[in-house]
Amino acid sequence: MPKTEKGRELFREVEALPFWWHSIDLGDGVVTPGVKTPEFHARELESLTLAALGGKTVLDSRVDRLRPRDGRPGVHRPFA
C-alpha cells in the first residue's frame, strides 16, 4: 500500500478497474497490475532486429516517390 494519500487514492482508482493490459508505473509507489510488464517489454524490444538508422533520412525509404514534380530532390536532414 502506498504511503502518501495521493498514492493511496491512485491505488484505489487502479484497483477499481478490472483489467490492465500494460503495467505502468504511475508514481507514488503505484504500478498498474498489467499483463505486459516492463520486463516483458524489455524482452520484446531485445528480440527485434532493428535496422541501423545512422546517416539515413526520413525520406530514404521512399525518396523516389516523394520527389517534387520538377524532379529535384527534396531538402531533408539526416538522422544523427
BELTA-V211850 format. One record per backbone hydrogen bond with DSSP energy under -1.0 kcal/mol. NH is the residue of the N-H (numbers start at 1). CO is the residue of the C=O. If there is no record, write none. Layout:
nh->(NH & NH)
co->(CO & CO)
This chain:
nh->(8 & 9 & 10 & 11 & 12 & 13 & 14 & 15 & 16 & 17 & 23 & 26 & 30 & 32 & 34 & 35 & 36 & 37 & 41 & 42 & 43 & 44 & 45 & 46 & 47 & 48 & 56 & 60 & 66 & 68 & 71 & 79)
co->(4 & 5 & 6 & 7 & 8 & 9 & 10 & 11 & 12 & 14 & 36 & 30 & 27 & 24 & 32 & 20 & 21 & 35 & 37 & 38 & 39 & 40 & 41 & 42 & 43 & 45 & 53 & 57 & 62 & 72 & 68 & 56)
